[in-house]
Amino acid sequence: MSGHYDAEAVRKEFPAAERITYLDSGFQTPLARPVKAAIDRFLSEGLETAGPKSVWLDRVEQTREKLARFLGASADEIAFTKNTSESMNIAANALPLRAGDKVLMIQGDHPNNAYAFLNLRRKGVTVEFLSMTEVVNAESIRPYIDANTRAISMSQVTFHAGHRFDVESIGALCAEKGLYFVVDVMQAIGVVPIDAKAMRATFIGSGSHKGLLVPQGLGLLYWDKSRTELEPAYLAAASLAEVPADLIANPDKLEPAPSARRFELGNFNLPAIHALGASLDMIGALGVENIQNHCFDLGDHLIARLDALNVRLVGPRARQHRAPHIYVIALPAAEWLGYFEENGVRVSPERDGIRVSFGMFNTMADVDRLIEIIRRRGVKPSSRAA
Ligand SMILES: Cc1ncc(COP(=O)(O)O)c(C=O)c1O
């Protein structure tokens, strides 16, 4: 039993987590029954009544509202995209960056964010990578800002070893220095509370197949609507302030929508957006702070048990610098991944070991099972803490 909600009851909504010890939500979460039900409903409607599309689109707008509340934003600041990479590329290409301008990023952070900005080197924009120290905050970044710096982009939580960067202080620094701030929240969303305004982000991008519980293929983009100078690199009827009623393109009316719809292109991934509506209800019913605290408790337990076994944790240990749900254990992936698989434990290989990542449905028993499996095999000196 969790101190924050009935985790055993939540677990019953994730049948895969009942069959295997699923410790891989940082890769993707298993499907939950209510999320599947939303997709099933869409499929049945398509099969039996072919829509109507207006009902499907109403659900898109309801989900947009829910998502906006979830991020502390307004609905007209939210666009639906395909994944994090698309959101980051939309953001990178909307920023008015020119030759000589500089963007700061974090070395070893997710490549799907980095490439969006590296691609701007074609325009003469420079990207400078700062090292991923245990603490990344305004003060660690301030010395690297110079007269050419125009933007900072990073993840809130790294996929690699669960560092949690202090995006609030970095957002404040960006506001102070007049820089754009673009944040990839893919690993944070659904587990770490996100407040777009407190973060003072210009753009926030994410996919939805981790903490948001929706299968791959749906992304989101938050855009600070006060930044009206930021325009989309691509245009479709859906992006316009005024869609021509006769659906004949009017070359004289190309003004983008005043809302984040300016960044949307064409039809939506309807079943995924409907599924997101259901998953936001699930997360809302538990409360994202409770999910965060539940995962922190699991993490504390994991760290204590690894310490007792004298096995090293890669990445930060302190709650204020670590993600609640992502931990890398210094066990060589090539030697351990197959062993975990044989023992019914799903984890991910990482550059410095085995990544364990929790979801809302994990329990202390999952951690104990993992530790017991490690203990049974024993570890080599290179994995020891001391
Ligand atoms: C921080 C981060 N960004 C992005 C992604 C994925 O990018 P995309 O949604 O484009 O597949 C991941 C993991 O899959 C991630 O951990």
The ligand as a Tripos MOL2 file, in Angstrom:
@<TRIPOS>MOLECULE
LIG
   16    16     1     0     0
SMALL
NO_CHARGES

@<TRIPOS>ATOM
      1 C1         13.7330   13.4620  -22.8650 C.3       1 LIG1
      2 C2         13.1320   12.7450  -24.0340 C.ar      1 LIG1
      3 N1         12.7300   13.4500  -25.1120 N.ar      1 LIG1
      4 C3         12.1690   12.8390  -26.1650 C.ar      1 LIG1
      5 C4         11.9820   11.4760  -26.2080 C.ar      1 LIG1
      6 C5         11.3140   10.8100  -27.3540 C.3       1 LIG1
      7 O1         11.1400   11.6390  -28.4620 O.3       1 LIG1
      8 P1          9.9180   11.3920  -29.4380 P.3       1 LIG1
      9 O2          8.6710   11.6780  -28.6390 O.co2     1 LIG1
     10 O3         10.1190   12.3420  -30.5250 O.co2     1 LIG1
     11 O4          9.9680    9.9900  -29.9050 O.co2     1 LIG1
     12 C6         12.3940   10.7000  -25.1150 C.ar      1 LIG1
     13 C7         12.2590    9.2350  -25.0550 C.2       1 LIG1
     14 O5         11.7120    8.5170  -25.8360 O.2       1 LIG1
     15 C8         12.9660   11.3680  -24.0110 C.ar      1 LIG1
     16 O6         13.3670   10.6640  -22.9600 O.3       1 LIG1
@<TRIPOS>BOND
     1     1     2 1
     2     2     3 ar
     3     2    15 ar
     4     3     4 ar
     5     4     5 ar
     6     5     6 1
     7     5    12 ar
     8     6     7 1
     9     7     8 1
    10     8     9 2
    11     8    10 1
    12     8    11 1
    13    12    13 1
    14    12    15 ar
    15    13    14 2
    16    15    16 1
@<TRIPOS>SUBSTRUCTURE
     1 LIG1         1 GROUP 0 **** ****
